[in-house]
Amino acid sequence: MIAIKKDYHVKDKYLTIEIPDEFKEQEIEVIIRLKHPVKKEIFLNKIKIDTKKWKFNREEIYA
């Protein structure tokens, strides 16, 4: 496993990372950590899931 650590200052919602040529056609994993804690309230109500079209079989669940 090769690990590359770089510090970035993000000015907007987008982050562009240039990777070495050796990484082409390879699967990579990107992990993003914040250096300073973010208040939990920032993330509230940001992700919404519409469950109106979800269907399930009650007998399967309660069997």
C-alpha positions in Angstrom: 0.0 0.0 0.0 1.2 3.5 -0.9 0.1 6.4 1.2 0.3 10.0 0.2 -0.5 12.7 2.8 -1.1 16.2 1.7 -2.7 19.2 3.4 -5.2 21.2 1.4 -7.1 24.4 2.2 -10.5 24.0 0.5 -11.9 27.3 -0.6 -15.2 26.0 -2.1 -17.1 22.7 -2.2 -14.7 21.1 -4.8 -11.3 19.5 -4.3 -9.1 18.5 -7.2 -6.2 16.1 -6.5 -3.4 15.3 -9.0 -2.2 11.8 -8.6 1.0 10.2 -9.9 1.1 8.4 -13.3 1.5 5.1 -11.5 -2.0 5.4 -10.1 -3.6 5.3 -13.5 -6.1 2.4 -14.1 -5.8 1.5 -10.4 -8.4 1.5 -7.6 -7.6 4.1 -5.0 -9.2 5.0 -1.7 -9.5 8.6 -0.6 -9.9 9.5 3.1 -10.7 13.1 4.1 -10.1 14.2 7.7 -10.7 17.7 9.0 -7.9 19.1 11.1 -10.3 21.1 13.3 -13.5 19.7 14.7 -16.7 20.9 13.0 -19.8 21.6 15.0 -22.4 18.8 14.6 -25.2 21.2 13.8 -23.6 22.0 10.4 -24.5 18.5 9.1 -28.1 18.5 10.4 -30.7 18.5 7.6 -28.1 18.3 4.9 -28.9 14.8 3.8 -32.5 14.0 2.9 -33.8 10.6 1.8 -37.2 10.3 0.1 -38.8 7.1 1.5 -42.2 7.6 -0.1 -41.5 5.0 -2.9 -40.0 2.4 -0.6 -41.9 -0.9 -0.4 -41.4 -3.8 1.9 -43.2 -6.9 3.0 -44.4 -6.6 6.6 -44.8 -10.3 6.9 -41.1 -10.8 6.1 -40.1 -8.2 8.8 -42.3 -9.5 11.6 -42.2 -13.3 10.7 
